Amino acid sequence: MEEKKYLKWYNKIGYGSGDIAGNVVYAFLTSFVMIYLTDTIGLASGMVGTLIAVSKLFDGFTDIFFGSMIDKTHSKLGKARPWMLYGYIGCAVTLVCCFAVPAGLGKTAQYAWFFIAYTLLNGVFYTANNIAYSALTSLVTKNSKERVQMGSYRFIFAFSTSLLIQTITVGFVDRCGGDAAAWRLVAIIYAVIGLLVNTISVFSVKELSEEKLNDGKKADEEEKYGLLQAFSLLVKNKFYLMICGAYILQQLYSAMIGAGIFYMTWVLKNKNLFGQFAWAVNIPLIIALIFTPALVGKWKGMYKLNLRGYIIAVIGRALVVVAGYLGSVPLMLAFTALAALGQGPWQGDMNAVIASCSEYTYLTQGKRVDGTMYSCTSLGIKIGGGIGTAVVGWLLELSGYVGTNPAQPQSALNMMQFIYLWLPLIFDILILLILSRLNVEGANEKIKKEKGIEADVVS
């Protein structure tokens, strides 16, 4: 017996292209906003880090709120697509604002401008767009293989875009003049590209009817629940908490890798190496993503694949540390690629794991909370990425770093090594520990057998 198929190849590619839009925001913001604010605008890295951290306090509430709103939405476009479509308009505007801090304002006003723009981008518009986009994995198909394929296509586009952004942005800004106006122009170009691609992605898929999603049960037969009950359903799901933890750690890892622009500029004395390391990270990830669906089938599930992959990732990052202290850039690039190859499977099947996590809540609690369940993706990106960027700012400030100075003290250079070499290794080890217990597929199969529930199949 084979699971029923819901999607054509162009639906999967169209859906996946939506992460081009997501990463012209996320990759650009996390990799370059700190160096833009410190080295171009002249703001203090510690203060910027504090503002980002304070902004995250607001974000935690909006993730659950928008997830719950998606679950309660009924429209011609479906539950998630309206939020994905309209949320990105705000993303485009506020992204430009983050890289358009007026030079004529006083320092206090400049900090306020950035804080407001950053908070609106992360806490409102990106939240609505990203949770909706992630939730589509559960809303357009019930086929587990198609969900893995959607995740693989999505992150192939995500890492390709991240690679492009990290490779070309430094040179692009320099060619546009290298000043504050150049950063603003580049932000506008990225925002327009993202807006166009996001719109295409929204209309490339169609959500299943609520009756099909609920195994024949009509929407008005579903028990209603409020925001507090939705939160209660999430925290009762141990696998949701594990995924949140892994996702936050993963984004903290990415923030440290993004801070590599400081390491390349001041320690290796060549900021253009940042693009080369971006290739070493993203190309292996893309290769791993291509093979992830086949490997999931070969190993009959995602649990073993993710666990074995992250063992490789930890080994790779440990060797990066060794190569870094040896001063060998070629070895650093090679071991960075090895670590990325190991991280690839989890990146590719993560959305499918979350879908299984949502199924676990349905099987144990009898309620569908797909939109709310995918709040972990936005929560992880914003808390992990945001706090990661804040931590970078704090650590640099603590070490005596001043972006407008022509040289940095040895304490700052040592801190850059700690941020770029040691912290990613620590985060990878913690993720590995979580993945060793994240066997939600096995839990679902056990419950289905106990309840006599058959899979959605075709003969």
N, C-alpha and C positions, 0 to 999 in steps of 0.2 A: 504494500500500500504506500502511496506517495502523497505528501501533503499537497493540498490544493494551491495552485499558483494564482496570484492576483496581479502581478506587475509584468510589463514588457521591459525590454532592455533600456528603452528611451525614458521610461518612468524612473528607473534607478539612476541613470546618468543625470537626468534633470533634477531629481532630488539631491543627488550628491553635489551638484554645482552650487547649491545654496551655501555651502561652506566656503566658496570663494568670497561671497559677500561677508560671511562671518569673520573671515580672517583678514580682510582688508581693514577691518576694525581691530580685531584682537591682536594679530601679529604686529601691526603697525603701532598700536597703543602700548603694548607691553614691552616691545623691544626698544622703542625710541622716545616715549614721552618723557622719561626721566632725564635722558641726555639732552633733549630739547629744552626742558625747563631749567636745567642746571647750567649747561654750557652755552646756550644761546640766549635765554631770557635772564639768566643770572640768579635764579631762585636757589634757596638753600635746600640741599638734598634731604636733610632731616625733617624740615618743615613740610616738604612735599610728601614725604613718607607718612608723616602724621596725618595730613589731610586725607590721604588715600585710606589709611586705617580707619579714621572716623567715618568716612563714606561707607565703609563696609558694614558698619552697624545698621545703617538704613537698608542695605541690600538684603540682609537676612530675612526681613519681613516681606519684601516684595517678591522673592522667589516663590514662597508658598502661596502668596496672594494671587499671582498671575497663573500659577499652575491650577489653582482652584477655579479661577475665572475661565480658563480654557475648558476644564471639565464641564462647566455649566453653560458654555456657549452653544447655541443652536442657530446656524445660519446656512445660507445657500452654499457658502464656501466650506462649511463644516465647522469643526470645533477649533482647530489650530491654525488653519491657513489665514483667517482674517488677522489674527495677532501677528503672525509672521510677516504678512504683507505691510500692514500699517506701522508696526513697531519699527521697521527699518528706516522709515522716513525720519523718525526722530534720531535714530542711530547716525544717519548721514550728517544731519545738522550738528549734533553735539560732538561728533568726531572732529569736524572742522573747528569747532569752538575750542576744543582742547589744545589744538595746535595753532590757535590764533589769539593768544593772550596779547592784548594791546600794549605796545611798548610805552605809550604815553601815560599809562596808569601808574599810580604809586604801588609800592611792593605789597601793601595790604590788599589793595584792590585787585592786584594780579593774582594773589593767592585765592581770593574770593571767587574771581572769574573761573579759575581752573577748578576749584572745588565744586562749584555749581554745575559746570559743564560735565565734569567727570562723574558726579553723582547722578545726574540725569541720564547720561549715557549708560552707565552700568546698572544703576538701581531701577530704572524705568524701561527705557527703550530696548536695550540689549537683552534685558531679562525677558520681556514679552516676546521678542523675536526668537531668541535662542531656545527657550522652553518649548515654544510652539513648533519650531523646526525639529527639535529632538523628538517631541511627542508624535510626530508624523510616522515614526518608525512603527508605532503600535496602531496607528489609526488608518493606515493605507493597506496593510496586509496582516494576515494572521499566520503566515508561513514563516517558520523560524529561519529557514535558509535564506529567504528573501530579506529578512531583517538583517542578517549578517552581511549579505551583499550590499544592502543599503548603507550600512555602517562603513564597509570597505570603500565603496564609491565615495561616500561623504568625506572620509579622512584622506583619501588619495587627493581629492581636490583641496582639502584643508592644508595638507602638508606641502602640496605643490605651490599653493598660494603663499604660504608662510615662507617657503624657500625663495620664491620670487621677491616677496617684500623685503626679506632680510638681505637678499643679494643686491638688489638694485637701489634701495632707498638712500643709502649713504651717498652713492655717486649721483643719483637723481637730484637730491637736495643740493649737492655741490654744483651741478650743472645749472641749477635754477638760481644760483647766487650764493647758496650756503648760509643765508641769513634767516631771520624770522619770517620774512615774506616768502622765502623758498619753502619752508616747512608748511606754511599755510596753503600754498599752491598745490603741493604734493598731497596734502590732506584732502583738498577739494577734489582732485582727480581720483583719488582712491574712493572717496565717498560716492561719487557719481557712478563709477564702475560697480561698486557694491550694490547700489540702488537698482541698477539695470538687471544684474544677475539675480538678485533676490526675487525680483518680480517674475522672471522667467521660471525660477525654481518653484515658486508658489503654484503656478498654473501647469506644472509638468506632472503633477500627481492629483489624484482625487481620493478623498477620504471615503472609507466604507460607511454604510449606513449604521446607525446606532443599534439597530436590530441585529445586524450581522455581527457586530462587535460583541454584543451581549448574548450570543448564542440563542437568538430568537426572542429574547426578552425585549419588549419595547421600552423606550426611554422613560415613559411615564410610570413604568412598573418598577424602575430603579428607586431604591430608597434615597431620599435627599439627605445631604449632609452639608454642614457648614464648614467654615475655615478651620475652626478648632478641631472638629472631628477629622477633617482631612489631615491635619497635622498629627493627630493621634494615630491615624492609620499608618502614616509613614514611620513614626518612631517605634511602632509595634513590629515593623518589618526589619529584622536584624540585617537582612541583606541590603536594604536601602541604606542603612547606616554605614555598612562596610563600603558600599559604592561611593557614598559621599566622602568618606575618609580617603579612599584611593584617589578619587577625582581631585580633591583638594591638594593632596600630596603631589599628584601629577602636575597640577598647575603651578604649585610652588617650584617644582623641578623646572618647568618651562620658564618661569620667571628668572631663575638663576642662570639658565642657559641664555636667556635674552640679555641678562646683564653682562654677557660675554663681550659686548661692545666696549665696556670699560676695560676688561682684561686685555682685549686685543689692542686697544688704543694706548694703554699706559704700561702694561707689563710686556707684551710682545712687540710694542712699538709699531704696529701696523694695523690700523683700523679696518683695512680692506680684507684682512683674514676672517673677519666676522662672516662675510659672504661664503668663504670656503668652508667654514665650520657649519654653516647653514646647509650646504650641500651634503656634508658628512652626516648630518642629522636626518635630513628630509628624504634623500634618495633611498637609503636603506628602509626607512619607514614605508615609503611608497611601494618598494619591492615586497616587503612583508605583507602589506595590505592586499596586494594582488593575489597572493597565495593563501591568505587567511581563510576564505570560504572553503577551499579545498582541504586545508588542514583541519578545519572544524569537522568536516565530514569524515576524514580519515581517522581522526582520534575520537569520533563520536561524541562531540561536545566541545564546549569552550573552556571548561575548567582546566583540564590538563594542558591545553595549548597555552593558555595565559600564564600558568604557573611555570612551565618550562621556559617560556619566552623571557620571563622576568629574572630567572636564574642567570640566563645569558646576559641580560641587561646589567645586573649587579656586577658580574665579572668584568664586563666591558668598562663600566664606570670606574671600577677599582684600578684597572689598568690605565685609564686616562689620568688618574691621580699620579701614578708612578711616572708616566710619560711626561706629565707636566713638570715634575720636579727634576726630571732628567733634561728638560729643556728641548725635547724633540717634538717639533710641530707635526712632522709626518706620522709619528707614532700616535700622537694625540688624535689626529684625524682618523687614523685607522681604528683605534679603539672606540672613538666616538661613534663611528659607523657600526661597530659590533654591538654596542649598547642599544643604538636605535633599532637595529634589526630585531633584537629581543623584545623591545617595547611595542613593535608593530602589531602583533596579534591582538593585544588588549585594546589598542586604539581602534582596530577594525571591528571587533565584535562587542565593544562596550555598550553600544546602543541596544544590541540584541540581548545582552545581559540585563540591562535595565528593563527591557520589555518582559523578560522572564521574571524579574523582580516584581513588576506590576502584576503579572499573572499570579505570583505567589500571594499577593494581597487579595486578589480576586478569589483564589482557591481557599484561603484561610479566613477571609472576612466577608466574602460575598459582595464586594463593592469594587467598581472600576474607578480607578483614580489615575488614569494614564497621564493626563497633563500634569497633575500634582507630582506624580512619581518622577517625571523628567525634570522637576525642579532641581534635582541633584546636579544636572549638567550645568545649569546657569549658576547655581550655588557654588559649585566647584570652581568654575572659571573665574567668578568674581571674587570669592573669598581667597582661593588659592593664588590666582593671578594678581589680584589687588594687594593682598597682604604680602605676597612675594615681592612685588615692586616696592611696597612700603618698607619691608625688611632691608632690601638693598639700599634704599635711601638712608635708613637709620644706621646701618653698618658703615656705609661710606662716610656719613657725618661723624660717627664715633671715631673713625680712623684718621680724621683730619683732612678728608678730601674736599677740595674746592675746585669746581669745574672750570672756573675762569682763570686759574693759575697756569702758568706755562709748564710747571713740573709739580709732581706730587711727592709727599714724604714716603719713606719706606713703609711706615705703618699702613698707609692707604694701599700700597702695592700688595702687601701681605694680605690685607683684607680682601682684595680682589681675587687673589688666589684661593682663599677660603670659600668665597662665594661661588666661584666658577668650578673649582675642583672638588671640594669636600661636600658641600651641601647637596649637590645632585646625587652623589653616592648615598648619602644618608637617607634621602627621600626615596630612592629606589629600593633600599633595603626595607623600609617601612611598608612600601607598596607590596613587595613580595610577601611579607608577613600577612597582610590583609588578603591577598589573592589566594593564599594557601588555605583559607577558610571560606572562600566565596564560591561554594558549589550550589548555587540556587537551582540549576538545572536538575541535579540529583534530588533536591528537596521537592521540586514540582512533580517529578516522575513518581516519587514515593506517594505523594498525596493523591495523584490521579489514580494510581493503582488501588489505593485504599478506598477511593470513592467510586471506582469503576467508570471513570471518565475516559472517553475515547478521543483521540486526536482528530483534528480537522483534516480529513484525507479524501482523496479521490482514488477510485480503483483503476 
